[in-house]
Amino acid sequence: MYEKIVKPVLFKKDPESVHNNFLKFGEVLGSFFVSRKLIESLYLYKNKKLNIEIKGIKFENPIGLSAGFDKNGVLTDIIPSVGFGFMEIGSVTAKECLGNPKPRLFRVPEHDGIIVNYGLCNDGAEIIFNRLKDKKFRFPIGISIAKTNDASIKGDASVEEYFKAYEIMKDIGDYITINISCPNVGDGRSFEDTKLLEKLLKMIGKNHKPLFLKISPEISKKDLDKIIELNGKYNLAGFVVSNLTKDKKLIKKEINGGLSGRLTKKKADELIKYVYRKTKGKKIIIGVGGIFTAEDAYRKIRNGASLVQLITGMIYKGPGVIKEINKGLVKLLERDGFNSIKDAVGVDA
Ligand SMILES: Cc1cc2nc3c(=O)[nH]c(=O)nc-3n(C[C@H](O)[C@H](O)[C@H](O)COP(=O)(O)O)c2cc1C
């Protein structure tokens, strides 16, 4: 129904307005027991084979809502009912940020993708912390932090920026992702510079909940190897692989921002395998990029991801895609004689 009736109507409207209306609608649906149960009756799917425990955190299933859909943490009540096993809020920055000038979100239906140039618009850490601090979450929550989108904040000042967001948000949820790869901020991808990253990790210190680094699909192997080293040195949990692509050859047009969806799939799959091999499976990988089907999710798992995330698949195929993927994963596990997701992690790496 979504693809035949709802999507054609939604896709005629401005993408950012649709996103904002979805957030408002989702927030309302999440605040009532009856609407939550109704959504659950349509979308929830449970199976023990999908359960996975990572760093002491229990996930009902490995499919998460990726960072960027709920930047301000307004959907935490409804997303578990849609069938996701976890979600990542953000990216949250130290200061409130209005983001880049509009229009800044564009559909690219020929590639099942979205060009995103939001520029990290979000309410800022303080407001988001206050919104979430007394909430009892129904599933694991990750918080993605990033640097405020202001090109004048560079070098050591950007370390302070990240740290401020971290300090405010660190007690919310179950894990933290440091988004070191956002393609839309003024001065580019500065935090894949390991000197700055190491300063930040030193400031964070040893006592922290599971910490992940989100990398870009275009990261060089040289930079990635250094980041993998740091990940080990500072005892981080692992990596989110990967962010939007900025590869102009793939997109074949000049764009500001980055592209999500189908064209991010191959690079993310290869990077997951690379990181899994390089870390000998000792780091947790959250695989993301172009997941539309159970096969897409399963490939990432077999390449080394213990958890996966998506956004664009849900926009193109509707919220029913989560149930479809989870059901399909169970079939694929059974086909290959695995009893759990954990058994399949990294078997193709
Ligand atoms: C509308 C939108 C906003 C996004 N904003 C963020 C963000 O704030 N932080 C981040 O780490 N990734 C962000 N992303 C990237 C996604 O988390 C994900 O890495 C990427 O879209 C690839 O997954 P997909 O193909 O399933 O969408 C955003 C993606 C979309 C589509």
The ligand as a Tripos MOL2 file, in Angstrom:
@<TRIPOS>MOLECULE
LIG
   31    33     1     0     0
SMALL
NO_CHARGES

@<TRIPOS>ATOM
      1 C1         17.7510   12.9200    5.8810 C.3       1 LIG1
      2 C2         19.0610   12.3690    6.3640 C.ar      1 LIG1
      3 C3         19.7590   13.0280    7.3740 C.ar      1 LIG1
      4 C4         20.9680   12.5170    7.8380 C.ar      1 LIG1
      5 N1         21.6200   13.1360    8.8770 N.ar      1 LIG1
      6 C5         22.6790   12.5150    9.4670 C.ar      1 LIG1
      7 C6         23.2470   13.0150   10.6640 C.ar      1 LIG1
      8 O1         22.8090   14.0330   11.2150 O.2       1 LIG1
      9 N2         24.2820   12.3330   11.2230 N.ar      1 LIG1
     10 C7         24.7970   11.1910   10.6580 C.ar      1 LIG1
     11 O2         25.7250   10.5970   11.2230 O.2       1 LIG1
     12 N3         24.2750   10.6950    9.5200 N.ar      1 LIG1
     13 C8         23.2290   11.3190    8.9280 C.ar      1 LIG1
     14 N4         22.6740   10.7890    7.7980 N.ar      1 LIG1
     15 C9         23.2930    9.5790    7.1700 C.3       1 LIG1
     16 C10        22.5820    8.3120    7.6080 C.3       1 LIG1
     17 O3         22.6820    8.1140    8.9990 O.3       1 LIG1
     18 C11        23.1590    7.0950    6.8650 C.3       1 LIG1
     19 O4         24.5130    6.9440    7.2150 O.3       1 LIG1
     20 C12        23.0310    7.2310    5.3540 C.3       1 LIG1
     21 O5         21.8210    7.8460    4.9890 O.3       1 LIG1
     22 C13        23.1050    5.8770    4.6380 C.3       1 LIG1
     23 O6         22.0180    5.0460    5.0280 O.3       1 LIG1
     24 P1         20.6790    4.8640    4.1420 P.3       1 LIG1
     25 O7         21.1350    4.5880    2.7370 O.co2     1 LIG1
     26 O8         19.9640    3.7250    4.7800 O.co2     1 LIG1
     27 O9         19.9290    6.1380    4.2630 O.co2     1 LIG1
     28 C14        21.4960   11.3190    7.2750 C.ar      1 LIG1
     29 C15        20.7950   10.6800    6.2380 C.ar      1 LIG1
     30 C16        19.5860   11.1850    5.7870 C.ar      1 LIG1
     31 C17        18.8710   10.4550    4.6720 C.3       1 LIG1
@<TRIPOS>BOND
     1     1     2 1
     2     2     3 ar
     3     2    30 ar
     4     3     4 ar
     5     4     5 ar
     6     4    28 ar
     7     5     6 ar
     8     6     7 ar
     9     6    13 1
    10     7     8 2
    11     7     9 ar
    12     9    10 ar
    13    10    11 2
    14    10    12 ar
    15    12    13 ar
    16    13    14 ar
    17    14    15 1
    18    14    28 ar
    19    15    16 1
    20    16    17 1
    21    16    18 1
    22    18    19 1
    23    18    20 1
    24    20    21 1
    25    20    22 1
    26    22    23 1
    27    23    24 1
    28    24    25 2
    29    24    26 1
    30    24    27 1
    31    28    29 ar
    32    29    30 ar
    33    30    31 1
@<TRIPOS>SUBSTRUCTURE
     1 LIG1         1 GROUP 0 **** ****
